[in-house]
């Protein structure tokens, strides 16, 4: 839910911020490759954020078995 008057731009901006926060947390726990990827409950991140298409745009990757990681920046 979002507040009346916030508008869609504000909603998308909020989702983008949550994706960036999720990326930071994923890196902090060391999930930086498919081999070190973790399940949402292990990451402590709501799976909705991880499954949202903005997560893909922002570099959060999902393995076939439902684990997530962020490729380390080179």
C-alpha positions, 0 to 999 in steps of 0.5 A, spaced: 500 500 500 502 507 498 499 513 501 494 517 497 498 523 493 505 519 493 503 517 486 506 511 482 513 515 481 514 515 489 512 507 489 517 505 484 522 510 487 521 506 494 521 499 491 528 501 488 531 503 494 528 497 498 532 493 492 538 497 493 538 495 501 537 488 499 543 488 495 547 491 500 545 486 505 546 480 500 553 482 499 554 483 507 552 476 508 557 474 502 552 471 497 556 474 491 555 468 486 551 462 484 555 458 489 554 462 495 547 464 494 542 464 499 534 463 500 530 469 502 529 467 509 537 466 510 538 473 508 532 476 512 529 479 506 522 479 503 521 474 497 517 479 494 522 484 493 527 479 491 522 477 485 520 484 483 522 485 476 526 491 479 531 487 483 533 484 476 534 491 473 538 492 479 542 486 479 539 481 484 540 474 481 536 468 482 538 461 482 534 455 479 533 453 486 530 459 489 537 462 492 539 469 491 545 473 490 549 479 487 555 478 483 561 482 486 562 488 482 569 488 479 
